[in-house]
Amino acid sequence: MNVTAIGDRTMALACRAGGIVGAVVCVDVQDAEQALKKALSEKENGVILVLDRYLAAIPPPQIPGVYPIVIGVPGPSGPAHGEDTVGRAVRRVAGRGLPGVRE
């Protein structure tokens, strides 16, 4: 399974530095929406990380099955709308809460 990251230049560089080769640089929401559609169509993608401010502006994606998992990742200015999207996604996948993380 592959991990793909979709975000601005800063996020893409950070993900590439962390070993994610499938990092896509987007300049606006439309670019991010097209990149997400492409990433969802590739069967080898298991996890898709999307900059949360882009993900909040995109209509909820139709995920064909259990995978890929789409996770909104906060940018340098913090999470969009004060949400802990990563923790929420992990709770959804794990089926339970995490210690120290409120719902």
N, CA, C and O atoms as CSV, one atom per row, in Angstrom:
chain,resi,resn,atom,element,x,y,z
A,1,MET,N,N,0.834,-1.187,0.000
A,1,MET,CA,C,0.000,0.000,0.000
A,1,MET,C,C,0.873,1.242,0.000
A,1,MET,O,O,1.900,1.297,0.676
A,2,ASN,N,N,0.453,2.230,-0.763
A,2,ASN,CA,C,1.179,3.490,-0.845
A,2,ASN,C,C,0.517,4.557,0.010
A,2,ASN,O,O,-0.673,4.486,0.320
A,3,VAL,N,N,1.314,5.543,0.382
A,3,VAL,CA,C,0.823,6.739,1.064
A,3,VAL,C,C,1.019,7.893,0.101
A,3,VAL,O,O,2.100,8.066,-0.460
A,4,THR,N,N,-0.029,8.683,-0.091
A,4,THR,CA,C,0.023,9.865,-0.940
A,4,THR,C,C,-0.299,11.076,-0.082
A,4,THR,O,O,-1.170,11.020,0.786
A,5,ALA,N,N,0.411,12.172,-0.329
A,5,ALA,CA,C,0.159,13.421,0.391
A,5,ALA,C,C,-0.228,14.490,-0.615
A,5,ALA,O,O,0.391,14.622,-1.670
A,6,ILE,N,N,-1.271,15.259,-0.272
A,6,ILE,CA,C,-1.759,16.335,-1.134
A,6,ILE,C,C,-1.812,17.600,-0.290
A,6,ILE,O,O,-2.527,17.656,0.710
A,7,GLY,N,N,-1.057,18.611,-0.693
A,7,GLY,CA,C,-1.047,19.841,0.096
A,7,GLY,C,C,-0.264,20.944,-0.568
A,7,GLY,O,O,0.054,20.872,-1.755
A,8,ASP,N,N,0.044,21.964,0.205
A,8,ASP,CA,C,0.828,23.070,-0.325
A,8,ASP,C,C,2.301,22.666,-0.384
A,8,ASP,O,O,2.663,21.540,-0.042
A,9,ARG,N,N,3.132,23.590,-0.818
A,9,ARG,CA,C,4.554,23.289,-0.996
A,9,ARG,C,C,5.210,22.849,0.305
A,9,ARG,O,O,6.001,21.906,0.316
A,10,THR,N,N,4.884,23.530,1.405
A,10,THR,CA,C,5.476,23.202,2.698
A,10,THR,C,C,5.132,21.778,3.118
A,10,THR,O,O,6.006,21.028,3.552
A,11,MET,N,N,3.873,21.408,2.991
A,11,MET,CA,C,3.460,20.060,3.381
A,11,MET,C,C,4.114,19.010,2.494
A,11,MET,O,O,4.585,17.983,2.982
A,12,ALA,N,N,4.142,19.270,1.190
A,12,ALA,CA,C,4.740,18.301,0.259
A,12,ALA,C,C,6.219,18.095,0.567
A,12,ALA,O,O,6.699,16.962,0.566
A,13,LEU,N,N,6.939,19.174,0.829
A,13,LEU,CA,C,8.364,19.053,1.158
A,13,LEU,C,C,8.563,18.278,2.463
A,13,LEU,O,O,9.457,17.437,2.557
A,14,ALA,N,N,7.732,18.562,3.465
A,14,ALA,CA,C,7.837,17.854,4.745
A,14,ALA,C,C,7.536,16.367,4.571
A,14,ALA,O,O,8.214,15.522,5.156
A,15,CYS,N,N,6.527,16.049,3.774
A,15,CYS,CA,C,6.181,14.636,3.542
A,15,CYS,C,C,7.277,13.924,2.760
A,15,CYS,O,O,7.605,12.774,3.053
A,16,ARG,N,N,7.840,14.599,1.772
A,16,ARG,CA,C,8.944,13.990,1.021
A,16,ARG,C,C,10.146,13.763,1.923
A,16,ARG,O,O,10.819,12.737,1.822
A,17,ALA,N,N,10.416,14.720,2.808
A,17,ALA,CA,C,11.527,14.556,3.758
A,17,ALA,C,C,11.269,13.378,4.692
A,17,ALA,O,O,12.207,12.730,5.156
A,18,GLY,N,N,9.997,13.105,4.966
A,18,GLY,CA,C,9.624,11.980,5.819
A,18,GLY,C,C,9.526,10.659,5.086
A,18,GLY,O,O,9.193,9.641,5.693
A,19,GLY,N,N,9.810,10.652,3.787
A,19,GLY,CA,C,9.826,9.399,3.041
A,19,GLY,C,C,8.610,9.125,2.174
A,19,GLY,O,O,8.518,8.062,1.560
A,20,ILE,N,N,7.672,10.067,2.114
A,20,ILE,CA,C,6.489,9.876,1.263
A,20,ILE,C,C,6.818,10.411,-0.126
A,20,ILE,O,O,6.858,11.622,-0.342
A,21,VAL,N,N,7.053,9.498,-1.062
A,21,VAL,CA,C,7.437,9.928,-2.403
A,21,VAL,C,C,6.252,10.450,-3.209
A,21,VAL,O,O,6.433,11.242,-4.133
A,22,GLY,N,N,5.060,10.019,-2.871
A,22,GLY,CA,C,3.863,10.442,-3.590
A,22,GLY,C,C,3.272,11.712,-3.023
A,22,GLY,O,O,2.099,11.731,-2.651
A,23,ALA,N,N,4.058,12.780,-2.948
A,23,ALA,CA,C,3.565,14.056,-2.428
A,23,ALA,C,C,3.263,14.985,-3.598
A,23,ALA,O,O,4.112,15.209,-4.461
A,24,VAL,N,N,2.048,15.523,-3.617
A,24,VAL,CA,C,1.588,16.381,-4.705
A,24,VAL,C,C,1.456,17.808,-4.191
A,24,VAL,O,O,0.795,18.054,-3.182
A,25,VAL,N,N,2.091,18.752,-4.892
A,25,VAL,CA,C,2.014,20.168,-4.528
A,25,VAL,C,C,0.810,20.783,-5.227
A,25,VAL,O,O,0.666,20.667,-6.444
A,26,CYS,N,N,-0.064,21.444,-4.447
A,26,CYS,CA,C,-1.244,22.114,-4.992
A,26,CYS,C,C,-1.189,23.594,-4.631
A,26,CYS,O,O,-0.716,23.966,-3.557
A,27,VAL,N,N,-1.676,24.427,-5.535
A,27,VAL,CA,C,-1.676,25.861,-5.261
A,27,VAL,C,C,-3.037,26.369,-4.788
A,27,VAL,O,O,-3.134,27.459,-4.223
A,28,ASP,N,N,-4.090,25.577,-5.021
A,28,ASP,CA,C,-5.416,25.983,-4.581
A,28,ASP,C,C,-6.313,24.756,-4.394
A,28,ASP,O,O,-5.890,23.619,-4.604
A,29,VAL,N,N,-7.544,25.014,-3.999
A,29,VAL,CA,C,-8.493,23.929,-3.712
A,29,VAL,C,C,-8.811,23.111,-4.960
A,29,VAL,O,O,-8.973,21.893,-4.876
A,30,GLN,N,N,-8.902,23.763,-6.108
A,30,GLN,CA,C,-9.219,23.035,-7.336
A,30,GLN,C,C,-8.109,22.036,-7.672
A,30,GLN,O,O,-8.385,20.901,-8.060
A,31,ASP,N,N,-6.860,22.463,-7.521
A,31,ASP,CA,C,-5.736,21.534,-7.734
A,31,ASP,C,C,-5.839,20.352,-6.768
A,31,ASP,O,O,-5.654,19.201,-7.163
A,32,ALA,N,N,-6.133,20.646,-5.514
A,32,ALA,CA,C,-6.217,19.595,-4.497
A,32,ALA,C,C,-7.363,18.630,-4.804
A,32,ALA,O,O,-7.222,17.420,-4.624
A,33,GLU,N,N,-8.484,19.159,-5.261
A,33,GLU,CA,C,-9.623,18.295,-5.590
A,33,GLU,C,C,-9.280,17.349,-6.740
A,33,GLU,O,O,-9.621,16.167,-6.693
A,34,GLN,N,N,-8.611,17.859,-7.765
A,34,GLN,CA,C,-8.203,17.013,-8.884
A,34,GLN,C,C,-7.183,15.962,-8.439
A,34,GLN,O,O,-7.255,14.804,-8.853
A,35,ALA,N,N,-6.233,16.373,-7.595
A,35,ALA,CA,C,-5.223,15.432,-7.094
A,35,ALA,C,C,-5.874,14.346,-6.237
A,35,ALA,O,O,-5.473,13.183,-6.300
A,36,LEU,N,N,-6.876,14.719,-5.437
A,36,LEU,CA,C,-7.570,13.740,-4.609
A,36,LEU,C,C,-8.337,12.743,-5.471
A,36,LEU,O,O,-8.305,11.543,-5.197
A,37,LYS,N,N,-9.020,13.216,-6.501
A,37,LYS,CA,C,-9.738,12.312,-7.406
A,37,LYS,C,C,-8.779,11.319,-8.052
A,37,LYS,O,O,-9.077,10.130,-8.156
A,38,LYS,N,N,-7.626,11.822,-8.482
A,38,LYS,CA,C,-6.622,10.949,-9.101
A,38,LYS,C,C,-6.101,9.935,-8.094
A,38,LYS,O,O,-5.967,8.754,-8.415
A,39,ALA,N,N,-5.805,10.389,-6.871
A,39,ALA,CA,C,-5.287,9.489,-5.832
A,39,ALA,C,C,-6.313,8.421,-5.463
A,39,ALA,O,O,-5.947,7.270,-5.224
A,40,LEU,N,N,-7.592,8.789,-5.416
A,40,LEU,CA,C,-8.643,7.819,-5.095
A,40,LEU,C,C,-8.801,6.774,-6.197
A,40,LEU,O,O,-9.216,5.647,-5.926
A,41,SER,N,N,-8.479,7.134,-7.421
A,41,SER,CA,C,-8.631,6.191,-8.531
A,41,SER,C,C,-7.482,5.189,-8.618
A,41,SER,O,O,-7.597,4.182,-9.316
A,42,GLU,N,N,-6.383,5.448,-7.923
A,42,GLU,CA,C,-5.228,4.547,-7.954
A,42,GLU,C,C,-5.381,3.500,-6.859
A,42,GLU,O,O,-5.343,3.828,-5.673
A,43,LYS,N,N,-5.550,2.266,-7.246
A,43,LYS,CA,C,-5.865,1.178,-6.317
A,43,LYS,C,C,-4.769,0.887,-5.303
A,43,LYS,O,O,-5.055,0.344,-4.236
A,44,GLU,N,N,-3.530,1.233,-5.605
A,44,GLU,CA,C,-2.441,0.935,-4.675
A,44,GLU,C,C,-2.338,1.923,-3.512
A,44,GLU,O,O,-1.552,1.702,-2.591
A,45,ASN,N,N,-3.114,3.005,-3.536
A,45,ASN,CA,C,-3.095,3.968,-2.433
A,45,ASN,C,C,-3.887,3.438,-1.247
A,45,ASN,O,O,-5.058,3.084,-1.380
A,46,GLY,N,N,-3.242,3.386,-0.085
A,46,GLY,CA,C,-3.917,2.938,1.135
A,46,GLY,C,C,-4.248,4.085,2.060
A,46,GLY,O,O,-5.251,4.044,2.774
A,47,VAL,N,N,-3.405,5.118,2.054
A,47,VAL,CA,C,-3.611,6.292,2.900
A,47,VAL,C,C,-3.372,7.534,2.046
A,47,VAL,O,O,-2.376,7.625,1.329
A,48,ILE,N,N,-4.293,8.484,2.133
A,48,ILE,CA,C,-4.149,9.752,1.430
A,48,ILE,C,C,-4.218,10.856,2.470
A,48,ILE,O,O,-5.241,11.042,3.129
A,49,LEU,N,N,-3.122,11.584,2.609
A,49,LEU,CA,C,-3.065,12.718,3.526
A,49,LEU,C,C,-3.358,13.974,2.727
A,49,LEU,O,O,-2.749,14.208,1.683
A,50,VAL,N,N,-4.301,14.792,3.223
A,50,VAL,CA,C,-4.676,16.018,2.525
A,50,VAL,C,C,-4.602,17.169,3.519
A,50,VAL,O,O,-5.079,17.050,4.648
A,51,LEU,N,N,-4.007,18.278,3.103
A,51,LEU,CA,C,-3.967,19.468,3.953
A,51,LEU,C,C,-5.395,19.812,4.361
A,51,LEU,O,O,-6.264,19.959,3.502
A,52,ASP,N,N,-5.643,19.942,5.648
A,52,ASP,CA,C,-7.027,20.043,6.134
A,52,ASP,C,C,-7.796,21.234,5.593
A,52,ASP,O,O,-9.013,21.152,5.424
A,53,ARG,N,N,-7.112,22.348,5.314
A,53,ARG,CA,C,-7.855,23.498,4.770
A,53,ARG,C,C,-8.337,23.220,3.352
A,53,ARG,O,O,-9.360,23.764,2.935
A,54,TYR,N,N,-7.620,22.382,2.603
A,54,TYR,CA,C,-8.086,21.960,1.283
A,54,TYR,C,C,-9.231,20.965,1.434
A,54,TYR,O,O,-10.250,21.071,0.751
A,55,LEU,N,N,-9.059,20.008,2.324
A,55,LEU,CA,C,-10.064,18.959,2.501
A,55,LEU,C,C,-11.404,19.537,2.965
A,55,LEU,O,O,-12.464,19.040,2.586
A,56,ALA,N,N,-11.350,20.591,3.789
A,56,ALA,CA,C,-12.585,21.214,4.270
A,56,ALA,C,C,-13.367,21.889,3.148
A,56,ALA,O,O,-14.585,22.040,3.244
A,57,ALA,N,N,-12.674,22.295,2.085
A,57,ALA,CA,C,-13.331,22.998,0.980
A,57,ALA,C,C,-13.753,22.072,-0.157
A,57,ALA,O,O,-14.409,22.506,-1.104
A,58,ILE,N,N,-13.377,20.797,-0.064
A,58,ILE,CA,C,-13.708,19.820,-1.104
A,58,ILE,C,C,-14.939,19.031,-0.664
A,58,ILE,O,O,-15.043,18.664,0.506
A,59,PRO,N,N,-15.883,18.760,-1.587
A,59,PRO,CA,C,-17.012,17.901,-1.207
A,59,PRO,C,C,-16.487,16.555,-0.713
A,59,PRO,O,O,-15.478,16.063,-1.219
A,60,PRO,N,N,-17.156,15.957,0.266
A,60,PRO,CA,C,-16.676,14.678,0.815
A,60,PRO,C,C,-16.471,13.649,-0.289
A,60,PRO,O,O,-17.370,13.411,-1.096
A,61,PRO,N,N,-15.280,13.033,-0.326
A,61,PRO,CA,C,-14.999,12.072,-1.400
A,61,PRO,C,C,-15.760,10.770,-1.205
A,61,PRO,O,O,-16.018,10.342,-0.080
A,62,GLN,N,N,-16.114,10.151,-2.326
A,62,GLN,CA,C,-16.739,8.830,-2.308
A,62,GLN,C,C,-15.626,7.794,-2.283
A,62,GLN,O,O,-14.898,7.633,-3.262
A,63,ILE,N,N,-15.498,7.099,-1.174
A,63,ILE,CA,C,-14.452,6.106,-1.032
A,63,ILE,C,C,-15.052,4.752,-1.384
A,63,ILE,O,O,-16.045,4.336,-0.789
A,64,PRO,N,N,-14.447,4.062,-2.357
A,64,PRO,CA,C,-15.041,2.839,-2.890
A,64,PRO,C,C,-15.100,1.663,-1.927
A,64,PRO,O,O,-15.878,0.736,-2.156
A,65,GLY,N,N,-14.322,1.664,-0.875
A,65,GLY,CA,C,-14.307,0.548,0.071
A,65,GLY,C,C,-13.695,0.993,1.376
A,65,GLY,O,O,-13.847,2.147,1.777
A,66,VAL,N,N,-13.009,0.092,2.041
A,66,VAL,CA,C,-12.344,0.420,3.292
A,66,VAL,C,C,-11.147,1.326,3.036
A,66,VAL,O,O,-10.892,2.267,3.787
A,67,TYR,N,N,-10.417,1.027,1.963
A,67,TYR,CA,C,-9.251,1.818,1.600
A,67,TYR,C,C,-9.512,2.543,0.300
A,67,TYR,O,O,-10.286,2.050,-0.520
A,68,PRO,N,N,-8.915,3.664,0.081
A,68,PRO,CA,C,-7.936,4.338,0.908
A,68,PRO,C,C,-8.590,5.135,2.033
A,68,PRO,O,O,-9.758,5.516,1.961
A,69,ILE,N,N,-7.805,5.367,3.057
A,69,ILE,CA,C,-8.232,6.210,4.169
A,69,ILE,C,C,-7.774,7.622,3.850
A,69,ILE,O,O,-6.603,7.839,3.540
A,70,VAL,N,N,-8.688,8.586,3.924
A,70,VAL,CA,C,-8.364,9.991,3.658
A,70,VAL,C,C,-8.299,10.715,4.995
A,70,VAL,O,O,-9.266,10.721,5.756
A,71,ILE,N,N,-7.141,11.330,5.277
A,71,ILE,CA,C,-6.923,12.005,6.553
A,71,ILE,C,C,-6.537,13.455,6.290
A,71,ILE,O,O,-5.630,13.730,5.505
A,72,GLY,N,N,-7.232,14.380,6.950
A,72,GLY,CA,C,-6.884,15.789,6.887
A,72,GLY,C,C,-5.746,16.081,7.855
A,72,GLY,O,O,-5.825,15.746,9.037
A,73,VAL,N,N,-4.691,16.705,7.349
A,73,VAL,CA,C,-3.511,16.997,8.158
A,73,VAL,C,C,-3.413,18.502,8.361
A,73,VAL,O,O,-3.470,19.259,7.392
A,74,PRO,N,N,-3.267,18.949,9.613
A,74,PRO,CA,C,-3.157,20.385,9.862
A,74,PRO,C,C,-1.883,20.973,9.261
A,74,PRO,O,O,-0.846,20.313,9.192
A,75,GLY,N,N,-1.984,22.220,8.832
A,75,GLY,CA,C,-0.823,22.938,8.313
A,75,GLY,C,C,-0.078,23.641,9.437
A,75,GLY,O,O,-0.388,23.436,10.610
A,76,PRO,N,N,0.900,24.467,9.091
A,76,PRO,CA,C,1.709,25.162,10.099
A,76,PRO,C,C,0.903,26.089,11.014
A,76,PRO,O,O,1.304,26.345,12.149
A,77,SER,N,N,-0.223,26.585,10.523
A,77,SER,CA,C,-1.031,27.494,11.336
A,77,SER,C,C,-1.991,26.764,12.270
A,77,SER,O,O,-2.780,27.401,12.968
A,78,GLY,N,N,-1.931,25.436,12.287
A,78,GLY,CA,C,-2.798,24.653,13.172
A,78,GLY,C,C,-3.960,24.060,12.428
A,78,GLY,O,O,-4.133,24.303,11.234
A,79,PRO,N,N,-4.772,23.270,13.135
A,79,PRO,CA,C,-5.898,22.603,12.476
A,79,PRO,C,C,-6.991,23.579,12.049
A,79,PRO,O,O,-7.261,24.564,12.736
A,80,ALA,N,N,-7.606,23.296,10.922
A,80,ALA,CA,C,-8.748,24.082,10.458
A,80,ALA,C,C,-9.920,23.855,11.402
A,80,ALA,O,O,-10.189,22.717,11.785
A,81,HIS,N,N,-10.601,24.888,11.773
A,81,HIS,CA,C,-11.787,24.830,12.636
A,81,HIS,C,C,-11.501,24.219,14.003
A,81,HIS,O,O,-12.432,23.779,14.679
A,82,GLY,N,N,-10.246,24.179,14.425
A,82,GLY,CA,C,-9.904,23.663,15.745
A,82,GLY,C,C,-10.159,22.180,15.926
A,82,GLY,O,O,-10.286,21.725,17.062
A,83,GLU,N,N,-10.238,21.402,14.842
A,83,GLU,CA,C,-10.532,19.981,14.932
A,83,GLU,C,C,-9.249,19.159,15.005
A,83,GLU,O,O,-8.219,19.555,14.459
A,84,ASP,N,N,-9.316,18.026,15.673
A,84,ASP,CA,C,-8.226,17.069,15.675
A,84,ASP,C,C,-8.608,15.986,14.679
A,84,ASP,O,O,-9.086,14.920,15.066
A,85,THR,N,N,-8.394,16.260,13.387
A,85,THR,CA,C,-8.843,15.343,12.346
A,85,THR,C,C,-8.048,14.045,12.325
A,85,THR,O,O,-8.592,12.992,11.993
A,86,VAL,N,N,-6.773,14.110,12.673
A,86,VAL,CA,C,-5.972,12.891,12.679
A,86,VAL,C,C,-6.473,11.941,13.759
A,86,VAL,O,O,-6.662,10.753,13.500
A,87,GLY,N,N,-6.691,12.456,14.970
A,87,GLY,CA,C,-7.213,11.630,16.060
A,87,GLY,C,C,-8.585,11.063,15.740
A,87,GLY,O,O,-8.872,9.907,16.052
A,88,ARG,N,N,-9.428,11.866,15.123
A,88,ARG,CA,C,-10.769,11.402,14.753
A,88,ARG,C,C,-10.687,10.285,13.717
A,88,ARG,O,O,-11.429,9.306,13.798
A,89,ALA,N,N,-9.776,10.432,12.732
A,89,ALA,CA,C,-9.621,9.395,11.711
A,89,ALA,C,C,-9.110,8.090,12.319
A,89,ALA,O,O,-9.566,7.008,11.949
A,90,VAL,N,N,-8.164,8.192,13.249
A,90,VAL,CA,C,-7.642,6.993,13.901
A,90,VAL,C,C,-8.737,6.322,14.725
A,90,VAL,O,O,-8.857,5.096,14.716
A,91,ARG,N,N,-9.529,7.110,15.432
A,91,ARG,CA,C,-10.637,6.542,16.213
A,91,ARG,C,C,-11.632,5.843,15.300
A,91,ARG,O,O,-12.153,4.783,15.648
A,92,ARG,N,N,-11.904,6.429,14.128
A,92,ARG,CA,C,-12.847,5.822,13.188
A,92,ARG,C,C,-12.320,4.479,12.695
A,92,ARG,O,O,-13.070,3.505,12.622
A,93,VAL,N,N,-11.047,4.425,12.360
A,93,VAL,CA,C,-10.455,3.197,11.849
A,93,VAL,C,C,-10.333,2.153,12.959
A,93,VAL,O,O,-10.630,0.978,12.746
A,94,ALA,N,N,-9.893,2.586,14.147
A,94,ALA,CA,C,-9.676,1.653,15.253
A,94,ALA,C,C,-10.988,1.232,15.907
A,94,ALA,O,O,-11.059,0.192,16.562
A,95,GLY,N,N,-12.022,2.044,15.725
A,95,GLY,CA,C,-13.315,1.708,16.315
A,95,GLY,C,C,-13.436,2.074,17.774
A,95,GLY,O,O,-14.381,1.644,18.435
A,96,ARG,N,N,-12.513,2.850,18.295
A,96,ARG,CA,C,-12.585,3.263,19.699
A,96,ARG,C,C,-11.765,4.511,19.904
A,96,ARG,O,O,-11.017,4.939,19.025
A,97,GLY,N,N,-11.916,5.088,21.077
A,97,GLY,CA,C,-11.178,6.295,21.419
A,97,GLY,C,C,-9.739,6.031,21.776
A,97,GLY,O,O,-9.363,4.906,22.106
A,98,LEU,N,N,-8.949,7.052,21.712
A,98,LEU,CA,C,-7.555,6.971,22.115
A,98,LEU,C,C,-7.395,7.555,23.508
A,98,LEU,O,O,-8.104,8.499,23.856
A,99,PRO,N,N,-6.486,7.023,24.316
A,99,PRO,CA,C,-6.271,7.592,25.640
A,99,PRO,C,C,-5.852,9.052,25.550
A,99,PRO,O,O,-4.966,9.397,24.767
A,100,GLY,N,N,-6.470,9.896,26.330
A,100,GLY,CA,C,-6.119,11.309,26.365
A,100,GLY,C,C,-6.681,12.141,25.246
A,100,GLY,O,O,-6.392,13.336,25.177
A,101,VAL,N,N,-7.486,11.555,24.351
A,101,VAL,CA,C,-8.072,12.292,23.237
A,101,VAL,C,C,-9.580,12.338,23.428
A,101,VAL,O,O,-10.244,11.309,23.551
A,102,ARG,N,N,-10.098,13.551,23.451
A,102,ARG,CA,C,-11.554,13.699,23.631
A,102,ARG,C,C,-12.274,13.621,22.311
A,102,ARG,O,O,-11.728,13.992,21.272
A,103,GLU,N,N,-13.468,13.151,22.346
A,103,GLU,CA,C,-14.331,13.029,21.169
A,103,GLU,C,C,-14.856,14.371,20.758
A,103,GLU,O,O,-15.603,14.470,19.784
